[in-house]
Amino acid sequence: VHMRRLRAKIPPPYNNMLKTIRNVGYMFSPEK
């Protein structure tokens, strides 16, 4: 799955919560 496509499917307030972590992968970090 390409993260660009996944971010495009997620509504705007949530699509910036997907963080890229080098040498690890991806993390969903909900910000309060």
MIZASE-827370 format. One record per residue (C-alpha): residue number from 0; residue in three letters; chain; x, y, z. Coordinates in Angstrom, 2 decimals. Layout:
# residues N
k = NUM	r = ALA	c = A	X = X	Y = Y	Z = Z;
...
***
This chain:
# residues 32
k = 0	r = VAL	c = A	X = 0.00	Y = 0.00	Z = 0.00;
k = 1	r = HIS	c = A	X = 1.37	Y = 3.38	Z = -0.95;
k = 2	r = MET	c = A	X = 1.01	Y = 5.91	Z = 1.84;
k = 3	r = ARG	c = A	X = 0.10	Y = 8.62	Z = -0.67;
k = 4	r = ARG	c = A	X = -3.01	Y = 6.67	Z = -1.69;
k = 5	r = LEU	c = A	X = -3.89	Y = 5.88	Z = 1.91;
k = 6	r = ARG	c = A	X = -3.58	Y = 9.55	Z = 2.92;
k = 7	r = ALA	c = A	X = -5.82	Y = 10.53	Z = 0.00;
k = 8	r = LYS	c = A	X = -8.60	Y = 8.25	Z = 1.30;
k = 9	r = ILE	c = A	X = -8.46	Y = 9.55	Z = 4.87;
k = 10	r = PRO	c = A	X = -10.43	Y = 12.74	Z = 5.62;
k = 11	r = PRO	c = A	X = -8.32	Y = 15.93	Z = 6.05;
k = 12	r = PRO	c = A	X = -8.25	Y = 16.28	Z = 9.84;
k = 13	r = TYR	c = A	X = -6.80	Y = 12.76	Z = 10.14;
k = 14	r = ASN	c = A	X = -4.48	Y = 12.34	Z = 7.17;
k = 15	r = ASN	c = A	X = -1.60	Y = 14.21	Z = 8.85;
k = 16	r = MET	c = A	X = -1.65	Y = 11.78	Z = 11.78;
k = 17	r = LEU	c = A	X = 0.21	Y = 9.14	Z = 9.78;
k = 18	r = LYS	c = A	X = 3.87	Y = 9.61	Z = 10.61;
k = 19	r = THR	c = A	X = 6.77	Y = 8.09	Z = 8.70;
k = 20	r = ILE	c = A	X = 9.48	Y = 6.65	Z = 10.93;
k = 21	r = ARG	c = A	X = 12.80	Y = 5.99	Z = 9.26;
k = 22	r = ASN	c = A	X = 13.98	Y = 2.38	Z = 9.23;
k = 23	r = VAL	c = A	X = 10.82	Y = 1.33	Z = 11.10;
k = 24	r = GLY	c = A	X = 7.70	Y = 2.04	Z = 9.06;
k = 25	r = TYR	c = A	X = 4.62	Y = 4.11	Z = 9.75;
k = 26	r = MET	c = A	X = 2.82	Y = 5.13	Z = 12.90;
k = 27	r = PHE	c = A	X = -0.63	Y = 6.55	Z = 13.53;
k = 28	r = SER	c = A	X = -0.26	Y = 9.28	Z = 16.14;
k = 29	r = PRO	c = A	X = -3.49	Y = 10.97	Z = 17.21;
k = 30	r = GLU	c = A	X = -2.76	Y = 14.49	Z = 18.37;
k = 31	r = LYS	c = A	X = -4.93	Y = 16.08	Z = 21.03;
***
